[in-house]
Amino acid sequence: MLEGNRVSRISVRGFAVASATAVTTVGAVVGVASGSTAQPSNEAEATAGDATLLADIPAGQQAHVQTASLTQQAQTQAIAADNAAQKTAEAAARKKAAEDAIAKQQDAQAAKEKAEKEAKEREEAKKAASRSSVRDASSFSTQSSYSVGQIQAMARQMVPSGQFQCFSNIVDHESSWNYQASNASSGAYGLFQALPASKYSSAGADWQTNPATQIKWGLNYMNSRYGSPCEAWSFWQANSWY
């Protein structure tokens, strides 16, 4: 019997050492998961002390000790796994949010560019429609002289309706609708006070006698240099010349 008890006590001590080692290992895992630094010397001392105490545990209670140790270890591993999964999920969520934000920004930019392009196309189509609805200078018959009213009537038929008032404002300031107006000091001439006067010839050889030719030249000048008569008028208002 004494020999049997000795063997049982040795077995108990061996189990106690194994259990204590498991507990210590679990403690180390918990420490790593929480960010703490392991202390080898303290853990070794704790393991030796626990092993000595567990060696005295009756054989009938050793199963409970083993179960508790394994349960604690499993719980610690589960917590560590949950933390790792949570970090992975958070990283994936941040990446997805960043990708969504970039995609939305790109979509907004594409929509803006599309809207600007469509607006530009509509404006060009509108201008083209306006130009196609007006008369050319060559469609007017030549007269020996023209009144202001006749010249303005010509201009209304040659200039797009939405631009006529701006066009008229410039002519009012430049020549008061006198197609033969001449500046004695500078040599500027006609409805738009072109300088030199020969510039009108690009619209027609009859520029000196036909106000429609001068109107054609003035409209082309405003469109090519400023984009439209109204933009030319805006410049004139700011600078008193165009």
BELGIFEN-V828670 format. One record per run of one state. SS is the DSSP state (alpha for helix, beta for strand, coil for the rest). FROM is the first residue (numbers start at 0). TO is the last residue. If there is no record, write none. Layout:
ss: [SS & SS]
from: [FROM & FROM]
to: [TO & TO]
This chain:
ss: [coil & alpha & coil & alpha & coil & alpha & coil & alpha & coil & alpha & coil & alpha & coil & beta & coil & beta & coil & beta & coil & alpha & coil & alpha & coil & alpha & coil]
from: [0 & 1 & 34 & 39 & 54 & 58 & 132 & 136 & 139 & 147 & 158 & 160 & 175 & 181 & 182 & 188 & 189 & 193 & 194 & 196 & 202 & 210 & 226 & 228 & 239]
to: [0 & 33 & 38 & 53 & 57 & 131 & 135 & 138 & 146 & 157 & 159 & 174 & 180 & 181 & 187 & 188 & 192 & 193 & 195 & 201 & 209 & 225 & 227 & 238 & 241]
